[in-house]
Amino acid sequence: MLYPLPKSPYCVILGNGEYPPISISKNLIAGANLTVCSDGGANFAWHNELIPDLIIGDLDSIHDQARQHYTDLKVLITALKSQEQNDLEKSLNYITDRYSFNSFVLLGFLGLREDHSYATLQIVEKQTSPAVFQVYSKTAEYLILPPGDYEFHFPVKHRLSVFAMPEAGNLTTTGLKWNLSGATLSRGSRGLSNISIKSAVHFSFDSGKILLIHLFQF
């Protein structure tokens, strides 16, 4: 994992898709101020002997054994039956109505179902909170950033992609092979497969959001 742990306080939400290596997942969960299972995410928690703070969703994907296990442990299980939103969106709405977090980590929301993966990115894009979102697939780390100044450390010659969600204004980067200076980055392939030429890579922009994607290197 190249990105640092999120700034505290942060919330981890567990989904029913593919997960990164268990060491990465457990490291992120261990530092969380709140761990929420979004319906079938409780199955992952159960199989890995984790105790979430809350389980939310329409509860059609959680295994009976997992539900009984967490009922016995008196974990709060909240059924939300709306068909207008998926379980991730229900979870985020529930959490943001009750808590204030600087960062969210989403595990298990990418992979298995491509339509669900696309919905995940759309849900994160439309969030009005200024929080940072770190989203993990089996092979990659996604970082969705609100406007601001950021520095990350990558190995030299590390490949990463930078996309707008849906547009990033006055974007300036340093430390990359192809840098931008005060540019407006729109949807498209312009930021695909850039390369770090210095260990410290900087991003600054003042409107919209950017999405950074890098593949795990083991």
C-alpha positions in Angstrom: 0.0 0.0 0.0 1.6 3.3 -1.1 -1.0 5.7 0.2 -0.8 6.4 3.9 -3.6 5.4 6.3 -6.4 7.9 6.1 -6.4 10.8 8.5 -8.4 10.1 11.7 -11.3 10.0 12.2 -12.2 7.7 9.3 -14.8 5.1 8.5 -14.4 1.7 6.8 -17.3 0.2 4.9 -17.2 -3.4 3.9 -19.0 -4.7 0.8 -19.8 -8.0 -0.9 -17.3 -7.8 -3.8 -13.6 -8.6 -4.2 -11.1 -7.5 -1.5 -7.4 -6.6 -1.6 -5.0 -8.9 0.2 -6.2 -9.6 3.7 -3.2 -7.9 5.3 -4.2 -4.6 3.6 -7.8 -5.0 4.6 -7.0 -5.7 8.2 -4.5 -2.9 8.5 -7.1 -0.4 7.3 -9.9 -1.8 9.5 -7.6 -1.8 12.6 -7.2 2.0 12.4 -10.8 2.8 11.7 -13.0 4.8 14.1 -16.1 3.1 12.7 -16.5 -0.1 10.8 -19.7 -0.7 8.9 -20.8 -3.8 7.0 -22.9 -3.0 4.0 -25.2 -6.0 3.9 -23.1 -8.9 2.5 -19.9 -7.2 3.8 -20.9 -8.9 7.0 -19.9 -12.3 5.4 -16.4 -11.1 4.9 -16.2 -9.8 8.5 -17.6 -13.1 9.8 -15.1 -15.3 7.8 -12.2 -13.1 9.1 -13.4 -12.9 12.7 -14.0 -9.2 12.6 -16.5 -7.4 14.7 -18.1 -4.4 13.0 -19.9 -1.6 14.7 -22.9 -1.7 12.5 -24.5 -3.7 9.7 -26.7 -1.8 7.2 -28.7 -2.7 4.1 -31.7 -4.6 2.8 -30.1 -7.7 4.3 -30.7 -10.0 1.4 -27.0 -11.0 1.0 -25.9 -11.6 4.6 -25.6 -15.3 5.3 -27.8 -16.7 8.1 -24.9 -17.8 10.1 -23.2 -14.4 9.9 -26.5 -12.6 10.9 -27.0 -14.9 13.9 -23.4 -14.5 14.9 -23.6 -10.8 15.0 -27.0 -10.8 16.6 -25.6 -12.9 19.4 -22.8 -10.3 19.8 -25.4 -7.5 19.9 -24.0 -5.7 16.9 -26.5 -3.2 15.7 -28.2 -4.5 12.5 -30.3 -1.9 10.6 -32.6 -2.9 7.7 -33.1 -0.3 5.0 -35.4 -1.5 2.3 -35.5 1.3 -0.3 -35.2 0.0 -3.9 -34.0 3.5 -5.1 -30.5 3.1 -3.6 -28.1 0.2 -3.4 -26.6 -0.9 0.0 -23.5 1.3 -0.4 -25.5 4.4 -1.0 -27.8 3.6 1.9 -24.8 3.0 4.2 -23.1 6.3 3.2 -26.4 8.3 3.7 -26.9 6.7 7.1 -23.4 7.4 8.2 -23.1 10.9 7.0 -26.4 11.8 8.6 -25.0 10.8 12.0 -21.2 11.2 11.9 -18.5 13.5 10.5 -15.5 11.8 8.9 -12.5 13.2 7.1 -12.1 10.0 5.2 -13.9 6.8 4.0 -12.3 3.5 3.1 -14.4 1.2 0.9 -13.4 -2.5 0.8 -15.3 -5.1 -1.3 -17.1 -2.7 -3.6 -15.1 -3.4 -6.8 -14.9 -6.6 -8.9 -17.3 -9.5 -9.3 -20.0 -7.3 -10.8 -18.9 -4.7 -13.3 -22.2 -2.8 -13.0 -21.9 -2.6 -9.2 -18.3 -1.4 -9.6 -19.4 1.4 -11.9 -22.2 2.3 -9.5 -19.7 2.5 -6.7 -17.6 5.1 -8.5 -20.7 7.1 -9.4 -21.9 7.1 -5.8 -18.6 8.4 -4.5 -18.4 11.0 -7.3 -21.7 12.6 -6.3 -20.9 12.8 -2.5 -20.9 16.4 -1.5 -18.8 15.8 1.6 -15.2 17.1 1.4 -13.9 13.7 2.7 -11.3 11.7 0.9 -12.4 8.3 -0.3 -9.9 5.3 -0.6 -11.5 2.4 -2.6 -9.8 -0.9 -3.0 -10.2 -3.7 -5.6 -8.3 -7.0 -5.6 -5.4 -5.5 -7.6 -5.6 -1.7 -7.2 -6.0 1.3 -5.0 -8.3 4.2 -6.0 -8.1 7.6 -4.3 -10.8 10.1 -4.8 -9.8 13.6 -3.7 -11.7 16.8 -3.1 -10.0 20.2 -3.9 -6.8 20.9 -2.0 -3.0 20.3 -2.0 -1.7 16.8 -1.7 1.7 15.0 -1.6 2.2 11.3 -2.1 5.3 9.2 -2.2 5.8 6.6 -5.0 8.8 4.6 -6.2 10.4 6.4 -9.2 9.0 5.1 -12.5 5.8 4.0 -10.8 2.8 4.0 -13.1 -0.4 5.8 -12.0 -3.4 7.3 -13.7 -5.2 10.6 -12.9 -8.8 11.2 -13.9 -11.3 14.0 -13.4 -14.6 13.4 -11.6 -16.2 14.9 -13.7 -13.8 17.9 -14.0 -10.9 19.2 -12.0 -10.1 22.9 -12.2 -6.7 24.7 -12.0 -4.9 21.3 -11.6 -1.1 21.5 -11.1 1.1 18.4 -10.7 4.8 17.9 -10.1 6.9 14.8 -9.9 5.3 13.2 -13.0 6.6 12.6 -16.4 3.7 14.5 -17.9 2.8 17.3 -15.5 -0.1 19.8 -15.7 0.1 23.5 -14.7 -3.2 25.2 -13.9 -5.0 23.0 -16.3 -8.7 22.0 -16.4 -8.8 18.2 -16.6 -12.0 16.8 -18.0 -13.3 13.2 -18.4 -11.3 11.1 -20.9 -8.0 9.4 -21.2 -5.7 12.5 -20.8 -4.4 11.3 -17.4 -4.0 7.6 -18.2 -0.7 5.8 -17.4 1.4 8.7 -16.2 4.8 7.8 -14.6 6.5 9.2 -11.4 9.9 10.7 -12.0 10.5 11.7 -8.4 9.6 10.0 -5.2 7.3 12.9 -4.1 4.4 13.6 -6.3 2.2 16.7 -5.8 -1.3 17.5 -6.8 -3.2 20.8 -6.3 -6.5 21.9 -7.7 -9.4 24.1 -6.6 -12.6 22.6 -8.0 -14.1 19.2 -8.9 -12.5 15.9 -7.8 -9.7 13.8 -9.1 -9.3 10.0 -9.1 -5.9 8.5 -8.7 -5.5 4.8 -9.6 -2.4 2.7 -9.0 -1.9 -1.1 -9.2 -0.5 -3.0 -6.3 3.1 -4.1 -6.8 4.0 -7.2 -4.8 
